[in-house]
């Protein structure tokens, strides 16, 4: 299989963490993708949206986005172990909902970063940035009040959140850590339990 991604995207990092936990790293070739034109021409042939990550299966099937890829990978591996996404019942919906919240935090953080990266200061919309920041803050506060890590091993929601806050560390100076001691402590435990978290850390 081939994974088109970038070292800095939280969504590609999430896929790589799932791959590592499922013991699939030796089955996936990681290809660094360019999402900006004209360099994204190859990526556009894999995903018409030109977005990453994209997983190319051995038979040529293309899977995107990260949520689809992660669920596919979770069905692979010997004895489907460890299972990161429950297949049915209340735990499945709880896991997917918490993962969706973590993805929303990551998405808002990426949008804030892009606003500063691609717009001149005079063109930036402070109200729009504040709106995105409020999403980040509200999501993180939710997890601070109901921190992850209740399971014996990390699940898909834990992985999604770790990737999201990792991006906030990279692009937002780690300010999310202020006044969120439970979440910071959880991430420390997660990074110890999942060596791939350090191995997939994006370059600064």
N, C-alpha and C positions, 0 to 999 in steps of 0.2 A: 504494500500500500504506500501511497505518497500523500504527505500532508503539506499543503501550501499554507504558510503562515509567516509571521514576523516575530522576532524576539520580544517586541515591546507590547504586543496586543494582549490584553487580559483574556480574550476569548480563545486565542491560540494557546496561551499558557494553560488554560483550563483543560483543553484537549490533551495537551502533553502530560499533564498531571494524571488525568484519567488513564492514558496509555501506560504510564509508568506503574500505577497502582494495579492495573490489570496484567502487567507483565508482557506488554505488547511492543515495547520499544524496539526490539530487534526485528519486528515485522513492518515497521513504518519508516520510510525515508522522509526526513524533514527537509522541505525545499523553501528557501527564503523567497517570499513573494513581494513584489513591488505593487502597491495599490495606487500609485500616482501615474497619470499619463505622461509620456507615452510608454513608460516602462511596464504598465499594467496590461499590455496587449495579451500576453500569455495568460495572465490570470483571468481575463475576460472570457477566454475560451473555456475555462474551467467553471466559472460562475458568472453568468451574465451581469450580475450586480457589481462585479469587480471587488467583492468583499472577501475577507479571510476570517476564519480558516475554511479550507476546502479539503476534503479527504477523497482521494481517488482510490477506489477499490481495485483489486487485482483484475477484475473483469471489465474495468473501465468505468464503472458506475461512479458518479460524482455525488458526494454528500455535502450539504451545507444547510444550516449554519452550525455553530458550535453545539447547540442543544441536540440537534439531530445526530451529529458525529459522536457526541459523548454517549448517547443512548445506544447507538450502534456498537461502539466499542465495549460497552458494558455487557453486551450479550456474547462477547467473545471470551476466549481464555478457558483454561481447563476448569471444568465444573462450574463455569460462570462465577468464579470466586476471585476476589470479593465482589459481592453484588453492591453496586453503588447507588442504583435507582431501584426501589421496590417495584415489582411488576404489577401489584394490585393493592387495593385497600387504602385505608386512611393514610398510612405511612407514605404511599406513593405520592398522593396529592400534597401532603405536607412537605415532602422533600422537593418536589417540583416547584411548589409555591415559594419556598425559601430560596431555592436556586434562582428563580425568576426575579426575586427581590435583589439578590446579589448581582445578577446581570444588569438590572436597572441602575444600580449604584455605579457599576463599571461603565455603562453607556453614558450616564450623565457626566461622569468624570472625564471620559474621552471627549465629549462635546465641549466641555469647558476648556480642555487643553487645546482642541482644534480652534476654538474661538481666538485664543491668544496666538496660535501658531500661524493661522492663515489670514487674519484680519489686522490691518493697521490699527493702532491704538484708537485713532479717531473714529474708526468704523465699528468698534466693539459695542455690543449692546449690554450694558451693565445690568439691566433688569432681567434680560434673558439669562445671563450668567448666574445671577442671584437665584433665579428659578431653578436652574439645574443644580446649583449648590444646595438648595433646600432639599432636593430629592436625595442627594448624597447624604446630607446630615440626618434626614428623617430615617433613611434606611439603616444607616449605621447606628442610630439611637435605638431603633427597633432591635437590632442584634445585640446591642449592649444590654438591653433589658432582658433579652431571651437568647443568651449566647449559644453558639453551636458547641459541638463536642460531647453531646450526651451519649452518643453511640460509642461502642468499644473501638470502632475503626472509623475513619473519616468516610462520609458519604458524599454524594454528588453536590448537595447544597454546601457542605463544608468546602469542597474544592472550588466551587464557584465563588464563594466569599473570599477565600484565600487569594484567588487570582484577582478579584476586584480590589482588595486593599493593597495588594502588591503593586497594582497600577497606580493607586493613590500615593504609595510611597515613592514610586518612580517619577510621576509627573506633577505631584502636588505637595512635595516636600514632607510627606508623612504627617501633615497637620491633622489628619483624621484621628491620630492617636491621643490627642488632647482630651482629657476627661472621659476616656473610655477604657478604664483599666481592665475590665473583664474581657473585652474584645482583644486588647493587646496581649493579655496573658494567654488567651486561646490561640492566637496566631503563633506565639512562641511554642506552645505545645504542638500545634499542627506542624510547624517547620521541623521540629525534632522528630515527630512520628513519620513524616513524609520527606525523606532525603531529596526527592526530586524537586521539592520546592526551591531548595538552594541551587540545584543543578539547572533549573529553568529560569533562574533570576535574570531579568533582562540587563543588558549593559547600561551603565549610567553615562 
